Structure formats: C-alpha cells, structure tokens
C-alpha cells in the first residue's frame, strides 16, 4: 500500500465509487494510486501540463502495476475532458488563481463535482464557485509543512448560489464549526497585526468579521 501525506489523504474522504474522476496537476499520481489501492475508485484519469511531471506519475503507476486503472493524460487543466468520461475534478497543490484559471474553460460545464485544495486566496475561489453556481458542501482546514490548506468540496447547483462577503472571505462551512476556533483566533491575531501597521479599510473589515466569527464559535 502506497504511503501518502495527510494533506493528500484528506482529499480521499470526498471521493466516492460513483465519481468519475480526473486529478488535475497530478504530479507523482500518489493520491490516485492510493484511491485505487484503497478501493475508493476503480478507474481514474490523471493529467499534468508538464511532461516530466506526468512521466513521474506514469513511472509510479507502472511501479504499482495499475496501468489498467489509472490513465495518464498530457493536458493543461481540463482542456481534454470533453474526450473523457469524467464528472469530478480533483485540483490540489496550487493556489486559487491557478485553480480558477484551470476551471475557466469551456469544458467546465462537464463537471458536476469539485474537490479543491488551495493554500491561498480562498475568498477568490469561493466567489468564483458562487458565480458558477457551485454549492460548497464541505470545507476542511489542513496544515502541512507549516502551510495552511483549505479543502473545498462543491457540487453544481441548479439554483442560484449566494454567499455573503463574510462567507466568501472565511468560508460558509468553516465559520459554523467550533473545531475551527483555534484557526480563527490565529487568523484574528494576524489580521490585528496587519491592521495596526496599515490601518487599511480592508483589514478593518476582515477584523470585524473575525470578531463576529470568534464570538459566535465561542458560544457553541
């Protein structure tokens, strides 16, 4: 059984046997090998724009004898999914701007489920999902190598999705879970430091939201 990081393993919790998955920016295909070995999926596509990175994945796929289960595709993002039987995309290991750029494709309409993991600009990603009528079902804070990642799992909705500015900034699911109180307390301290140095309107607005969030979570 392949060993993978807790950061990658956390994504496996959101994949089910009826998902038809492509892992975008798969690099070494470690997550995909784990998903097959664990019996979570039987088949999965892996893609990368970098031929060398994809070759790393191919070598691992061959090492674990999973050529019949994992199909590598040299592609930028989802540009080739019109040729594939997929409805779910995993995109991790990159920032929100890159994720948004990848999803800003005509082929985006083919996807019904997104399993995303970004380490920055989460507000921009949530706004993008809202504009595309993707409903955020789950969010999870993951710490790995002193970096904070947020898992965002969203599905296509046929009703208009609307999140408040506070929800876009800090997460419609995260702000309702008391387990995230330490994260928001730490974020509050960081934003306080920024505000006391800059006195910017943006940091003041974030501070006001964070005071509200921490106060509500402390009541739970």
N, C-alpha and C positions, 0 to 999 in steps of 0.2 A: 504494500500500500504506500503510495507516494505521501510524503510529508509536505505540507504547505503552511504558510504563515497564518496566524489567527485572522489577519486582515482579509486574506483571500477566502479563508474558510467561512468567514461570516457571511459572504455572499451566497454560499451554497444553501443557506437556510431559506432562501427566497426563490429557489428553482424547484419546479415540480415535474413529475414524469410526463405531463401533457404539454409542457412548454417545448416549443421548437426554437432552439437557442443558437444564436451566434455570439461568440465572445470577441468583441472588437478591441484591437490592440492587445492581442493575447500574449505577446512576447514569448515566454517559455512554455505556454499551454499547461502550466501546472494546475490551475483551477479546473481546466477542462478534463484533464486526466483524473483528478480527484472526483469530479462529478460522475464520470463513467465508472470508475472503480467502486464508488460508494453505491452504485445502483440508482442514483438520482435520475440520471438520463441514460439512454442507450446510445443516442447519437447526438453529435454537436458539431457545429461549424466553428472554426477559429480563423480569425483574419488579422493581418497586420499589413501596414503600408511599407514597412521596412523588410526587404527580402532576407537580410541577415537575421533579424529578429524572428521572422517566420521560420527560417531554417532551424533556429534553436528549438522552436516548438515542434517542428517535424522530427528532429532527432529524438526528442523526449517521447513523442508519440510512438515512434518506432521502437525505442528502448522498452516501453511498456506494452508493446505488441497490440496497439489499439488503432491501427490503420483503418480497420473496418468500422470503427465507431466515431473517430474524430477526423473531420475533413478540413484540411488547411486551404485557405483562400488568400491569395495576394490581392489586397484591396485597400483603398483608402476608405475607412469607415464602412458605411452601409451602401456604398455605390453599386455593389453587385448582388444585393439581396433580392432584387427582382428575379434573379435566376435561381433562387434557393427557396426551400420550404421552411421559412422561419416566421415567427411572430413575436419573439422575445430577444432583446439585446442586453448583454452584459457589457458595461463600459466602466473600466476602473483604471487606476494607476495614472491618472492625468487630471488636469484642472478643469473647472467648469467651462471655461471658454472653449477649450478643445472639444469637450463633450457636446456643447451646443453647436459648434461648427460641424461636427460629425453628424448630428441629428438634423441639421438644416439641409436636408437632402430631399428630393422628390420621392425617394424610397421610404421616407419616414412614415408615410401612410400605411405601409405594410406591417408596421409594428403595433402591437397591442399592449405590450408589457415591457417596462424598462427597469433594469437592475443597475443602478448607477452608484459609483463611489468616487467622490471628489475630495480634494484636500483644500479647496479654496473657493471663494466667490459663490457660496451656496445660494445666496439670495438671487443671483442672476439665473442660476439653474432652476430654482423654484418658479421664478417669473416666467421663464421660457416654458416650463411644463404647464403652468396655468394658461398661458396664451394658446398652447396647443391642445387644451382640454384634456390633460392627463392628470388624473386624481392621485395624489400622494397617499398611499395606504400605510406605509411604514417608513420610519426613519430610525437610524441607529448610529450612535457615536462610537467610533473605533479609534483607539490610539495604537500607533505602530511606529517604532523607531523615533519616538518623541514628536511624531506628527499626528495631527488630528484629522481623521477622515470621517465623512458622514455618508452612510448608506442611505440612498433614497430609492424607494421602490414605488413605481407609479404605473397605473393602467389607464388605457384610453377610456374616456367617458363620452357619452353622447348627450350629456347635459353640460351647461356652461359651468366651468370651474372658476371660483373666485376666492382668492386668499387676501387677507388684509396685508398691509405693509409690514406689520409686526410678524405675521406668519411667514411671509416671504423671507424676511430677514433672519428669523431664528427657527423656523420650522413649525408647521401646523401640528405635527405629531410630537416633536421633541418638547415643545413648551407645555405639554399636558402630562408629561411623565416625570414623577418625582425623582426617579432614579437619575435624572439628568441635572439635578440641583447642583452638584459639585461643578459640573461643566459650566453652568450658567453663572455660578459665583465667580469662577476663574475668569470667565469672559467679562463679567462686570468689572472686575479689578483691572483688567487690561484696557477696557474702554475708558474707565475713570482716568487712568494714566494718560491716555491719548487726549482726553478732553482737557485735563488740567494743563497740558502742554500747548494745545492748539486752540481750545475754546471754539471749535468748529460747530456749526449747526448740525452737521451730520452725526458727529459723535454725541452731541447732546440728545438728539432724537433716539439714538441707539441706547444711551444710558437710561432714558425714561422708559423705554420698552423693557430693558433688563431689570430695572427696579420692579416693574409690574410683574414680570415673569417670576423672579425670585420670590417675591411676596406671595404670589399665588401658589407656587410649588411648596413653600414653607407651610402653608395652611393645610396641605394634603396629608 
